[in-house]
Amino acid sequence: MAFTLYSLLQASLLIVNAVAVLHEERFLRHVGWGSDQGIGGFGEEPGIKAQLTNLIRSIRTVMRVPLIALNSITILLLLLFG
C-alpha cells in the first residue's frame, strides 16, 4: 500500500474511531482514567491526565454523528474503488 493522502486520512479516521469507542466504566476507569480521577482545585491548571480524559470525552460527544458519515463515505469509497 502506497503512502498517500487518502491512507493518511484513513489512518486518522481509524484513530478517532478507536478513541470514540473507549468506554469509561469498562476500560478507562480500570486504568485509572475515570471521570472521578484527577479532579483539581479551583484555579489550578488541570494536569495532562485530566486534559486527555476531557479530550476523550469531547471526541465521544462531538464526533458521534460526523463519524457515522465519515465511516459510511469511507466504506462506500472502498467498495467502489477497492
All heavy atoms as an XYZ file, in Angstrom:
633
protein
N       0.836     -1.170      0.000
C       0.000      0.000      0.000
C       0.887      1.241      0.000
O       1.791      1.375      0.820
C      -0.889     -0.015      1.247
C      -1.850      1.125      1.303
S      -3.113      0.860      2.553
C      -2.572      2.015      3.767
N       0.629      2.121     -0.917
C       1.409      3.345     -1.034
C       0.977      4.351      0.031
O      -0.163      4.362      0.471
C       1.235      3.949     -2.420
N       1.906      5.186      0.413
C       1.615      6.224      1.404
C       1.033      7.422      0.673
O       1.743      8.199      0.052
C       2.889      6.596      2.157
C       2.642      7.566      3.274
C       1.989      7.154      4.418
C       3.052      8.876      3.174
C       1.751      8.039      5.448
C       2.822      9.761      4.198
C       2.171      9.347      5.340
N      -0.274      7.557      0.728
C      -0.958      8.649      0.052
C      -1.731      9.473      1.067
O      -1.827      9.126      2.247
C      -1.935      8.112     -1.009
O      -2.917      7.299     -0.355
C      -1.205      7.283     -2.055
N      -2.310     10.558      0.588
C      -3.128     11.395      1.457
C      -4.361     10.635      1.919
O      -4.788     10.771      3.070
C      -3.526     12.676      0.727
C      -4.363     13.685      1.506
C      -3.598     14.173      2.726
C      -4.765     14.829      0.628
N      -4.932      9.809      1.047
C      -6.100      9.021      1.420
C      -5.769      8.029      2.530
O      -6.536      7.860      3.466
C      -6.669      8.293      0.206
C      -7.855      7.428      0.546
C      -9.076      7.997      0.863
C      -7.746      6.043      0.588
C     -10.164      7.224      1.198
C      -8.821      5.252      0.917
C     -10.034      5.848      1.223
O     -11.104      5.077      1.561
N      -4.609      7.379      2.447
C      -4.238      6.429      3.503
C      -3.956      7.149      4.821
O      -4.258      6.630      5.896
C      -3.035      5.598      3.077
O      -1.898      6.407      2.913
N      -3.434      8.361      4.751
C      -3.219      9.150      5.966
C      -4.551      9.558      6.589
O      -4.721      9.470      7.820
C      -2.387     10.387      5.637
C      -1.967     11.270      6.795
C      -1.044     10.509      7.735
C      -1.292     12.513      6.280
N      -5.520      9.972      5.777
C      -6.844     10.313      6.285
C      -7.558      9.090      6.841
O      -8.252      9.173      7.859
C      -7.677     10.957      5.177
C      -7.252     12.349      4.745
C      -8.079     12.814      3.554
C      -7.344     13.331      5.887
N      -7.374      7.960      6.189
C      -7.995      6.729      6.665
C      -7.399      6.296      8.008
O      -8.126      5.854      8.908
C      -7.808      5.633      5.624
C      -8.647      4.422      5.851
C      -8.517      3.435      4.708
O      -7.647      3.574      3.849
N      -9.358      2.443      4.703
N      -6.105      6.452      8.172
C      -5.465      6.113      9.448
C      -5.932      7.041     10.559
O      -6.183      6.599     11.687
C      -3.952      6.185      9.300
N      -6.077      8.331     10.268
C      -6.561      9.256     11.293
C      -8.020      8.966     11.638
O      -8.423      9.098     12.798
C      -6.393     10.702     10.843
O      -7.168     10.954      9.692
N      -8.812      8.539     10.663
C     -10.197      8.146     10.942
C     -10.239      6.918     11.845
O     -11.064      6.836     12.759
C     -10.941      7.869      9.637
C     -12.389      7.424      9.754
C     -13.237      8.544     10.325
C     -12.914      6.980      8.415
N      -9.360      5.976     11.631
C      -9.297      4.790     12.482
C      -8.894      5.153     13.914
O      -9.412      4.578     14.876
C      -8.320      3.768     11.902
C      -8.796      3.029     10.658
C      -7.670      2.188     10.086
C      -9.993      2.177     10.974
N      -7.994      6.110     14.070
C      -7.582      6.532     15.409
C      -8.725      7.236     16.134
O      -8.982      6.985     17.320
C      -6.332      7.433     15.332
C      -5.128      6.597     14.902
C      -6.053      8.133     16.650
C      -3.893      7.397     14.597
N      -9.458      8.106     15.424
C     -10.595      8.786     16.040
C     -11.676      7.774     16.388
O     -12.334      7.877     17.429
C     -11.125      9.903     15.115
C     -12.409     10.503     15.648
C     -10.085     10.985     14.961
N     -11.881      6.755     15.535
C     -12.828      5.691     15.860
C     -12.413      4.945     17.122
O     -13.259      4.614     17.956
C     -12.942      4.694     14.703
C     -13.884      5.158     13.636
O     -14.865      5.819     13.906
N     -13.574      4.807     12.403
N     -11.128      4.687     17.250
C     -10.638      3.968     18.428
C     -10.853      4.782     19.697
O     -11.225      4.235     20.738
C      -9.159      3.641     18.253
N     -10.646      6.089     19.630
C     -10.877      6.933     20.797
C     -12.369      7.023     21.102
O     -12.779      7.044     22.267
C     -10.272      8.337     20.566
C     -10.687      9.308     21.648
C      -8.766      8.252     20.501
N     -13.197      7.038     20.062
C     -14.639      7.208     20.259
C     -15.285      5.991     20.911
O     -16.305      6.127     21.573
C     -15.315      7.498     18.919
N     -14.708      4.814     20.747
C     -15.342      3.624     21.309
C     -14.825      3.267     22.702
O     -15.295      2.300     23.283
C     -15.194      2.397     20.375
C     -15.855      2.655     19.054
C     -13.752      1.996     20.214
N     -13.894      4.049     23.237
C     -13.415      3.776     24.593
C     -14.546      4.004     25.582
O     -15.133      5.076     25.641
C     -12.234      4.683     24.947
C     -10.913      4.363     24.279
C      -9.888      5.418     24.669
C     -10.436      2.999     24.648
N     -14.842      3.014     26.362
C     -15.920      3.102     27.341
C     -15.326      3.461     28.694
O     -14.346      2.864     29.139
C     -16.671      1.766     27.417
C     -17.992      1.865     28.076
N     -18.158      1.672     29.416
C     -19.209      2.164     27.573
C     -19.424      1.827     29.723
N     -20.092      2.135     28.617
N     -15.946      4.440     29.343
C     -15.346      4.963     30.569
C     -15.355      3.951     31.704
O     -14.357      3.774     32.395
C     -16.079      6.233     30.991
C     -15.338      6.993     32.042
C     -15.841      8.412     32.176
O     -16.531      8.891     31.269
O     -15.535      9.017     33.195
N     -16.482      3.273     31.926
C     -16.535      2.336     33.047
C     -15.806      1.026     32.747
O     -15.235      0.413     33.635
C     -17.986      2.035     33.421
C     -18.655      3.134     34.189
C     -19.729      3.815     33.370
O     -20.163      3.211     32.377
O     -20.108      4.939     33.710
N     -15.829      0.591     31.520
C     -15.233     -0.708     31.200
C     -13.728     -0.654     31.041
O     -13.025     -1.583     31.387
C     -15.840     -1.259     29.918
C     -17.260     -1.681     30.083
C     -17.748     -2.336     28.832
N     -19.171     -2.611     28.927
C     -19.928     -2.910     27.907
N     -19.406     -2.978     26.699
N     -21.197     -3.155     28.074
N     -13.218      0.424     30.472
C     -11.791      0.460     30.186
C     -11.064      1.573     30.929
O     -10.083      1.323     31.621
C     -11.561      0.614     28.680
C     -10.117      0.742     28.309
C      -9.281     -0.357     28.360
C      -9.584      1.953     27.941
C      -7.939     -0.249     28.043
C      -8.250      2.082     27.625
C      -7.432      0.980     27.673
N     -11.543      2.781     30.799
C     -10.785      3.919     31.316
C     -10.675      3.925     32.832
O      -9.639      4.280     33.381
C     -11.424      5.223     30.832
C     -11.335      5.464     29.327
C     -12.079      6.726     28.961
C      -9.905      5.547     28.874
N     -11.723      3.522     33.536
C     -11.665      3.518     34.986
C     -10.705      2.446     35.498
O     -10.059      2.620     36.525
C     -13.061      3.306     35.567
C     -13.073      3.504     37.058
C     -14.422      3.757     37.608
N     -14.931      5.031     37.084
C     -16.217      5.305     36.986
N     -17.100      4.434     37.356
N     -16.610      6.469     36.518
N     -10.569      1.332     34.771
C      -9.665      0.263     35.204
C      -8.195      0.663     35.092
O      -7.357      0.131     35.820
C      -9.913     -1.011     34.404
C     -11.220     -1.668     34.740
N     -11.457     -2.246     35.967
C     -12.352     -1.814     34.017
C     -12.685     -2.733     35.984
N     -13.256     -2.473     34.812
N      -7.886      1.566     34.171
C      -6.505      2.022     34.060
C      -6.267      3.332     34.793
O      -5.208      3.930     34.677
C      -6.082      2.160     32.570
C      -6.036      0.825     31.889
C      -6.967      3.129     31.824
N      -7.297      3.794     35.550
C      -7.133      4.986     36.366
C      -7.428      6.285     35.651
O      -6.946      7.339     36.057
N      -8.192      6.247     34.557
C      -8.504      7.453     33.806
C      -9.990      7.749     33.834
O     -10.547      8.306     32.897
C      -8.052      7.317     32.362
C      -6.580      7.430     32.174
C      -5.622      6.939     32.988
C      -5.912      8.079     31.108
N      -4.388      7.232     32.484
C      -4.545      7.928     31.330
C      -6.335      8.759     29.992
C      -3.595      8.443     30.476
C      -5.387      9.265     29.140
C      -4.035      9.112     29.374
N     -10.682      7.414     34.901
C     -12.116      7.656     35.010
C     -12.413      9.127     35.206
O     -11.528      9.958     35.406
N     -13.694      9.471     35.176
C     -14.086     10.878     35.312
C     -13.851     11.397     36.728
O     -13.664     12.590     36.923
C     -15.545     11.050     34.924
O     -16.363     10.285     35.779
N     -13.860     10.521     37.723
C     -13.636     10.966     39.091
C     -12.153     11.087     39.429
O     -11.800     11.557     40.494
C     -14.315     10.015     40.080
C     -13.854      8.575     39.915
O     -13.161      8.282     38.922
O     -14.193      7.751     40.784
N     -11.293     10.668     38.551
C      -9.853     10.747     38.783
C      -9.339     12.126     38.381
O      -9.783     12.729     37.427
C      -9.112      9.701     37.937
C      -9.613      8.306     38.093
C      -9.176      7.688     39.400
O      -8.130      8.025     39.902
N      -9.984      6.804     39.922
N      -8.387     12.637     39.087
C      -7.692     13.862     38.707
C      -8.512     15.123     38.816
O      -8.357     16.026     38.016
N      -9.377     15.216     39.800
C     -10.158     16.433     39.987
C      -9.298     17.424     40.760
O      -8.879     17.158     41.877
C     -11.473     16.142     40.735
C     -12.339     15.202     39.924
C     -12.202     17.430     41.044
C     -13.572     14.724     40.647
N      -9.041     18.557     40.147
C      -8.193     19.545     40.783
C      -9.002     20.588     41.526
O     -10.232     20.598     41.501
N      -8.308     21.473     42.200
C      -8.970     22.538     42.930
C      -9.296     23.721     42.031
O      -8.950     23.770     40.857
N      -9.945     24.711     42.610
C     -10.331     25.897     41.860
C      -9.095     26.725     41.541
O      -8.278     27.019     42.401
C     -11.325     26.724     42.674
C     -11.784     27.959     41.963
C     -12.664     27.864     40.912
C     -11.314     29.204     42.337
C     -13.094     28.994     40.252
C     -11.729     30.334     41.689
C     -12.621     30.230     40.634
N      -8.960     27.115     40.287
C      -7.842     27.949     39.870
C      -6.584     27.187     39.512
O      -5.615     27.784     39.066
N      -6.573     25.882     39.707
C      -5.394     25.096     39.357
C      -5.478     24.662     37.902
O      -6.554     24.410     37.376
C      -5.301     23.849     40.238
C      -5.039     24.132     41.680
C      -4.965     22.853     42.500
O      -4.978     21.768     41.907
O      -4.909     22.959     43.728
N      -4.339     24.586     37.268
C      -4.283     24.077     35.904
C      -4.524     22.573     35.931
O      -3.928     21.871     36.758
C      -2.904     24.327     35.286
C      -2.705     25.704     34.716
C      -3.602     25.981     33.524
O      -3.730     25.131     32.626
O      -4.185     27.067     33.498
N      -5.399     22.070     35.053
C      -5.591     20.617     35.012
C      -4.346     19.931     34.455
O      -3.664     20.467     33.581
C      -6.793     20.444     34.079
C      -6.852     21.692     33.283
C      -6.259     22.781     34.127
N      -4.062     18.770     34.985
C      -2.898     18.020     34.538
C      -3.138     17.390     33.178
O      -4.223     17.478     32.596
N      -2.110     16.745     32.668
C      -2.194     16.124     31.346
C      -3.216     14.996     31.330
O      -3.920     14.792     30.346
C      -0.801     15.647     30.867
C      -0.821     15.178     29.416
C      -0.278     14.532     31.750
C      -0.962     16.286     28.440
N      -3.333     14.292     32.437
C      -4.298     13.193     32.525
C      -5.731     13.714     32.438
O      -6.557     13.159     31.715
C      -4.080     12.444     33.835
C      -4.778     11.154     33.958
C      -4.442     10.589     35.347
C      -4.530      9.128     35.407
N      -4.230      8.598     36.723
N      -6.020     14.797     33.152
C      -7.350     15.392     33.103
C      -7.644     15.976     31.728
O      -8.771     15.885     31.235
C      -7.483     16.472     34.171
N      -6.649     16.547     31.095
C      -6.842     17.094     29.757
C      -7.122     15.991     28.745
O      -7.966     16.150     27.854
C      -5.633     17.903     29.330
C      -5.500     19.209     30.067
C      -4.253     19.970     29.658
O      -3.426     19.490     28.883
N      -4.103     21.181     30.185
N      -6.424     14.857     28.863
C      -6.660     13.747     27.938
C      -8.025     13.110     28.160
O      -8.705     12.740     27.199
C      -5.555     12.698     28.074
C      -4.224     13.070     27.436
C      -3.178     12.004     27.736
C      -4.368     13.265     25.957
N      -8.460     12.991     29.409
C      -9.798     12.438     29.645
C     -10.873     13.388     29.134
O     -11.887     12.938     28.603
C     -10.029     12.136     31.132
O      -9.795     13.308     31.893
C      -9.149     11.015     31.607
N     -10.659     14.693     29.266
C     -11.601     15.652     28.692
C     -11.611     15.582     27.175
O     -12.664     15.705     26.545
C     -11.280     17.073     29.147
C     -11.665     17.321     30.576
O     -12.559     16.667     31.109
N     -10.988     18.257     31.209
N     -10.450     15.367     26.556
C     -10.373     15.218     25.103
C     -11.113     13.973     24.648
O     -11.882     14.014     23.671
C      -8.913     15.166     24.653
C      -8.690     14.938     23.153
C      -9.166     16.150     22.372
C      -7.241     14.642     22.885
N     -10.931     12.864     25.354
C     -11.628     11.621     25.002
C     -13.128     11.796     25.147
O     -13.906     11.399     24.275
C     -11.110     10.455     25.871
C      -9.677     10.108     25.484
C     -12.001      9.229     25.739
C      -9.003      9.147     26.435
N     -13.559     12.428     26.225
C     -14.991     12.650     26.451
C     -15.586     13.573     25.388
O     -16.687     13.356     24.897
C     -15.204     13.231     27.844
C     -16.638     13.199     28.293
C     -16.815     13.670     29.729
N     -16.019     12.873     30.666
C     -15.019     13.356     31.403
N     -14.697     14.620     31.332
N     -14.354     12.574     32.223
N     -14.843     14.604     24.997
C     -15.368     15.522     23.988
C     -15.392     14.889     22.601
O     -16.306     15.152     21.812
C     -14.551     16.810     23.964
O     -13.229     16.553     23.568
N     -14.416     14.031     22.280
C     -14.446     13.321     20.998
C     -15.654     12.401     20.945
O     -16.349     12.330     19.929
C     -13.131     12.544     20.775
C     -12.008     13.504     20.424
C     -13.287     11.508     19.671
C     -10.660     12.845     20.311
N     -15.929     11.709     22.048
C     -17.099     10.819     22.066
C     -18.387     11.605     21.912
O     -19.345     11.143     21.296
C     -17.141     10.022     23.366
C     -16.167      8.895     23.399
C     -16.410      8.042     24.583
N     -16.638      8.881     25.772
C     -16.656      8.441     26.993
N     -16.488      7.187     27.227
N     -16.850      9.253     28.005
N     -18.456     12.812     22.471
C     -19.683     13.603     22.419
C     -19.862     14.295     21.073
O     -20.914     14.197     20.450
C     -19.670     14.667     23.533
O     -19.496     14.008     24.784
C     -20.957     15.453     23.544
N     -18.849     14.979     20.622
C     -18.968     15.834     19.445
C     -18.873     15.039     18.138
O     -19.575     15.345     17.180
C     -17.886     16.936     19.486
C     -17.873     17.754     18.225
C     -18.100     17.821     20.688
N     -18.033     14.030     18.091
C     -17.751     13.348     16.827
C     -18.659     12.159     16.554
O     -18.407     11.410     15.616
C     -16.294     12.883     16.802
C     -15.296     13.997     16.725
S     -15.407     14.918     15.211
C     -14.843     13.727     14.038
N     -19.711     11.970     17.319
C     -20.563     10.795     17.128
C     -21.231     10.795     15.753
O     -21.097      9.845     14.978
C     -21.607     10.718     18.232
C     -22.466      9.490     18.141
C     -23.343      9.360     19.348
N     -22.500      9.127     20.532
C     -22.868      9.367     21.759
N     -24.043      9.865     22.001
N     -22.067      9.108     22.754
N     -21.932     11.848     15.393
C     -22.652     11.917     14.115
C     -21.686     12.088     12.934
O     -21.838     11.392     11.923
C     -23.718     13.034     14.158
C     -24.386     13.199     12.815
C     -24.749     12.724     15.229
N     -20.669     12.962     13.014
C     -19.738     13.045     11.881
C     -18.983     11.744     11.618
O     -18.675     11.435     10.465
C     -18.773     14.158     12.278
C     -19.517     14.982     13.236
C     -20.416     14.046     13.972
N     -18.696     10.963     12.666
C     -18.006      9.697     12.456
C     -18.872      8.707     11.694
O     -18.357      7.931     10.874
C     -17.574      9.087     13.785
C     -16.239      9.543     14.314
C     -15.977      8.927     15.675
C     -15.127      9.224     13.372
N     -20.167      8.727     11.925
C     -21.062      7.845     11.183
C     -21.007      8.197      9.704
O     -20.887      7.316      8.843
C     -22.501      7.944     11.737
C     -22.556      7.380     13.153
C     -23.479      7.210     10.827
C     -23.865      7.642     13.860
N     -21.044      9.489      9.395
C     -20.988      9.926      7.998
C     -19.631      9.625      7.373
O     -19.559      9.111      6.235
C     -21.294     11.413      7.912
N     -18.556      9.915      8.080
C     -17.221      9.666      7.528
C     -16.956      8.176      7.329
O     -16.344      7.779      6.328
C     -16.158     10.271      8.443
C     -16.054     11.787      8.431
C     -15.076     12.251      9.502
C     -15.624     12.273      7.074
N     -17.401      7.351      8.265
C     -17.228      5.913      8.099
C     -18.042      5.392      6.924
O     -17.572      4.532      6.168
C     -17.624      5.178      9.378
C     -16.590      5.314     10.455
O     -15.407      5.370     10.194
N     -17.046      5.389     11.682
N     -19.249      5.906      6.731
C     -20.075      5.485      5.598
C     -19.435      5.872      4.275
O     -19.401      5.073      3.319
C     -21.463      6.107      5.694
O     -22.099      5.711      6.867
N     -18.899      7.087      4.193
C     -18.223      7.530      2.971
C     -16.990      6.692      2.707
O     -16.725      6.288      1.568
C     -17.874      9.031      3.079
C     -19.151      9.866      3.045
C     -16.927      9.463      1.982
C     -18.939     11.325      3.398
N     -16.220      6.396      3.748
C     -15.017      5.584      3.588
C     -15.355      4.179      3.113
O     -14.695      3.641      2.213
C     -14.242      5.520      4.918
O     -13.940      6.847      5.338
C     -12.969      4.723      4.771
N     -16.385      3.586      3.685
C     -16.798      2.241      3.260
C     -17.278      2.267      1.824
O     -16.944      1.377      1.026
C     -17.880      1.699      4.210
C     -17.267      1.398      5.567
C     -18.542      0.454      3.638
C     -18.273      1.093      6.641
N     -18.030      3.286      1.459
C     -18.524      3.401      0.087
C     -17.366      3.564     -0.900
O     -17.354      2.923     -1.956
C     -19.484      4.587     -0.021
C     -20.154      4.780     -1.360
C     -21.113      3.623     -1.634
C     -20.885      6.108     -1.388
N     -16.378      4.382     -0.556
C     -15.213      4.550     -1.432
C     -14.412      3.260     -1.558
O     -13.910      2.934     -2.644
C     -14.330      5.673     -0.909
C     -14.838      7.097     -1.118
C     -13.914      8.099     -0.437
C     -14.983      7.405     -2.592
N     -14.284      2.532     -0.466
C     -13.554      1.261     -0.532
C     -14.306      0.235     -1.374
O     -13.685     -0.566     -2.084
C     -13.312      0.718      0.871
C     -12.202      1.384      1.656
C     -12.144      0.845      3.075
C     -10.876      1.187      0.972
N     -15.636      0.241     -1.297
C     -16.413     -0.675     -2.117
C     -16.344     -0.315     -3.594
O     -16.303     -1.203     -4.462
C     -17.862     -0.702     -1.654
C     -18.151     -1.439     -0.342
C     -19.599     -1.263      0.054
C     -17.805     -2.910     -0.486
N     -16.344      0.975     -3.901
C     -16.322      1.401     -5.297
C     -14.950      1.256     -5.931
O     -14.819      0.804     -7.080
C     -16.791      2.859     -5.406
C     -18.263      3.119     -5.156
C     -18.554      4.598     -5.216
C     -19.115      2.368     -6.149
N     -13.906      1.665     -5.237
C     -12.573      1.737     -5.840
C     -11.590      0.687     -5.328
O     -10.444      0.678     -5.753
C     -11.987      3.131     -5.632
C     -12.829      4.205     -6.243
C     -13.423      5.170     -5.463
C     -13.017      4.256     -7.620
C     -14.196      6.162     -6.020
C     -13.790      5.247     -8.192
C     -14.391      6.200     -7.385
N     -12.021     -0.144     -4.398
C     -11.155     -1.231     -3.928
C     -10.150     -0.809     -3.007
O      -9.299     -0.614     -2.499
